[in-house]
Amino acid sequence: MKIKHSKFRNTGLIFELLVKQIAADTLNTKDSAAVNIIRKFYSNKSTLAKEYRLYEFIVKNKHVSQSKAEAIVSTITEVSRKLDQKTLKTQKYELISEIKKHYNLDEFFGMQVRDYKALAALFCLLEAQNNNNIVDPQFLIDNKTTILEHLTSSKQNEEEVKDTLIEEYSKYDKDLKLLTFKILLEKFNSKYKNLLPEQKNILKEFITSVNSQSRLRTLVNEEMNKIASAVRNLSAKVKDEVVKIKLDEVAKSINPLTKKDKISDNHLVNLMQYYDLVNELKSL
């Protein structure tokens, strides 16, 4: 799934635009409706105001150390997860409706903002964090890199950013959503460079079904049955009795999962290894 930046839902960007609008109205000796809009939506304890403070923290912090920058991003994403997304969506709609009453939206959103890139990157990162659908890991890496470079004012190493993302998601072992990100991120590693067609299919299916334990269990059992059948067929063709016995033992050890078994990334690893074994046996 691809997430696109939306100016209409970026509370940090909208605040900066409102500030610029106040300046423009003042220069034109006009009473600025933007002042009251900020008071109404940003100067209280609303969910929208709470989210804005996350953007504000990014904008106000620059030239910080790498460790502090990592801590800032980690804290912001953690706080964002606790916000009521349904309420936030409603308040953003009301905010845009209020702006539309007083300003032309095309002109309003056409103004330039200094920290636009960082604000857009944070929006995309928070959207990904609060989205149950699968997100391209490169998308996460790119946006986190942009934010870290804004905070530290220094070039980031993509591989190191990738490692910190994997480490961060590893803290959420009880959430099957973790499996999605771990697999997606790790597939960029060299160990996934030369996957067999069967392994690529397994990986794709695991990612697609990551939020459903029942679907994953069915998938694992179907693949195990295919592998067990392939091993038995290979065993029938082997002339060496010792090898035949070992293959029969492998086939018998591939047992289906029960409804009580919880699917983890270990099951994916096992399936990958089984197909490696079958592929090696075919070449004998």
N, C-alpha and C positions, 0 to 999 in steps of 0.2 A: 504494500500500500504506500502511496506517495502522499505526503502532507504538504500543502502549499501555504505560504504565508498569506495571512489575511489582514490587511490594514484595518478593516472594520471590526476586528476582534482583538487587536493588539492594544491592550489597555495602556501599556507603556508608551507606545507610539502616539496614541490619541492624546495622552496628557501633554506630550511635547508639542503636538500640533495646536492644542488649545492655548498653551503658553505663547506660541508664536502668533496665534490669532489675536490674543489680547494685545500684544505689541503692535500688530498691524492696525487694530481698531483704535488704539490710543494715538498712533501717528495720524490717523484719519479723523481724529477728534470725535470718535463715535463711542457711545456707551457699549461696552463689550459684554455680549451675552455669554461669552466664554468664561467670564469670571464666575457667574452664577452656576454654570454647568460644572465647573471644577468643584465649587463648594458643595453642590448637590451630590455629585458622584464620587469625589475623591477625598473629601474632608470628613469622613465618617468611618464607622467600623463595618461597612458593608463588605461582602465577599469581593466585589470589584476593587474596592480600595485596598484590601489585603493583597490581592494579586498585583496591583500596581506597585506596591512597595517592593515586590520581588524585582521588577524591572528597574525601579529607582535604585536599588542596591547595586545593580550591574552598572548603571550609568554613572553613579557617584564613586565607584571604586576603579581606580586605574593605577598602573605601575606597582601592583602588589606582587608578592612572591608567588612562585608556582604552587607551593603547598597551600597558601591562603586562597589562591584562585580556585584550586580543586575543592577546597572546603566550602567556598562560596557557592559554587555550582551544585555541589552535593546537597547543601542545606536548602537552597532554593527549590530544587526538584523535589526534595522530601516535603517541604512545606506545601508545595503546589498539590501534591497528592492528597493532602488533607482538606483542600478547599472543596466546597459543594459545587460541582461542575454544572449541575442543572440550574442552580440559583445564579451562578456566574453568567451562564448563557442568557438568562432572562434580563439581567442587569445590563449586559452589553447591548442587547437589543434596545433597551430603554435609553441608553446613553446615545446610541446612534440616532434614534428617533428624535431626541432632544436637540442634537446638533443639527439635524436636517431641518428643524423648525426655523433656525436662525441663519444657516449658512448653506451655500451651494456645496454639496459633498465633493464634487469633482475638483472644485477650487480648493476646498479645505484639505483634502487628502493629496493635493498636488504640491503642497508646500514641502520644502526640503528640510530634513532633520539631520543634525550632525551625527548622532549615533544610530542611524537607521539600521546599519548592518548588524550591529550587536542586538538591537531590539528585535529585529526580525528573526535572528538566530535563536534567541531565547524563546520567542513565541513558538517556533517550530519544535524546539526541544521539549517544552512543556506540553505541547499538543501530543507529541509522541509518548511522553511519560503517562499521560492520562487517557491514552487510546488503547482499547483492547485488541485492535487489529494489528497485524504484523507490519512492522516498519523496517525498511531497508537499513541495515546497520551502517552503511556508508553515509546515510542521511544523518544518523545520530553522531557519527564521528565528525562529519563536516561542520555541523552546527555547534557541537561542543568545542571544536577547535577554534571556530570564530570567536566564541565567547571567551575562551582562555586567552587568545591573542589580544582581545580587547582589554582584559583585566591585567595581563602581565606586560603588555606592549612588546611582546617578543614572539618570534616564530615558534610554532609548536611542532613536535615530532608526531606524525600521524600514528605510528605504531605504538607510541607511549600513550596517546589518547585512547587508542583501542584497548590497550591493557587496563587502563583505569576504568573504562566502561565495563569490561568483563568483571573486574574486581567489584565494582559497585553493584552490579546485578547479582553477583554471587551471594550478597547479603540477604536475598529474598528467596531462599531455598523452598519455602513453603508455597510459593506461588508458581503455578505451572507456566505463567507468562515468562518466567526466568528461562525456561527451556528454550523458548523461541529465540530470545536474544543471545543466549549462549551458543546455540547452534548457528544462528545467522552470523554472529561475529566470528566464531571459530572457523566458519567455512572459508574465510579469507586467509586463514593460516596455510602454510605450505603442506600440512598433512592432508588437506582436502583438495590438493592441486590436481590429482589424477584419479578421480572417483570412477568406479565402474558405473555403467548405465543403471544397474539395479540399485547401487548405493545412492546415486543421484535421485532416483525415484523415491527411495525410502526417506531421504532427507527432505525432499519436497513434501511428501505426505505427512511427515512428522510436524513440519512447520505449519502446514495447512490445518492440521487437526489438534494443534497444541492446547487449545482450551477445552478439549473434550476427552476425559479419561476413557469413556466407553469406546469412542472412535479410535483412540490410540491403542487400547487393548485389542480391539478387533484387528487393527492394522498389524500389530506385533504378531498376533497368533496366525494371521494369514501368511505373513512373511516366513514365520518359523515353519509352517507346514510346507511351504514351497522349498525352503532350504533342506528340510528333513527328507523330502521326496527326491531332491536333486542329489543328496548324499547317498541315499539308497540306490538310485539309478547308477551312480558312479561306482558304488561298491559292487554291483552286479557285473560290471565290466572289468574289475580289477582281478588279475590272476594271482597276485601275491596274497596268500592266505592271511598273513599277519596284518597287512594293510587293510584287507577286507574286514577282519575282526574289529580293527580300530575304527573303521568307517561306520560299521554297524553300531558300535558303542556311541559314536558321536550322534548318529541319527536318533538313537534311543534317549540320549540326554537332552534333546531339544523338545522340551515339554511346553504345552500351551499354558498361558496365564489364566488364573482364576479371577473371579470378580473382586476378590479381596486384595489382589496384587495391585499396588500403586505403580503407575508407569513413571520411569525416571530416564534421565539421559543415559544411564547404564544400559538400558534395553536397546537404545539406538546404537551404542558402541558395540554391543554384542552382535546385533544384526549386521553391522558393517564388517565385523571380523569374520562372521560366518560366511559372508559372500566372498571375502578375500580367500577364505579356505577353499570354497567351491571353485573359485576361479583358478587357484593354484592346482587343484586336483584335475581340472579339465586339461591343463597343459602337460600333465604327466604322460 
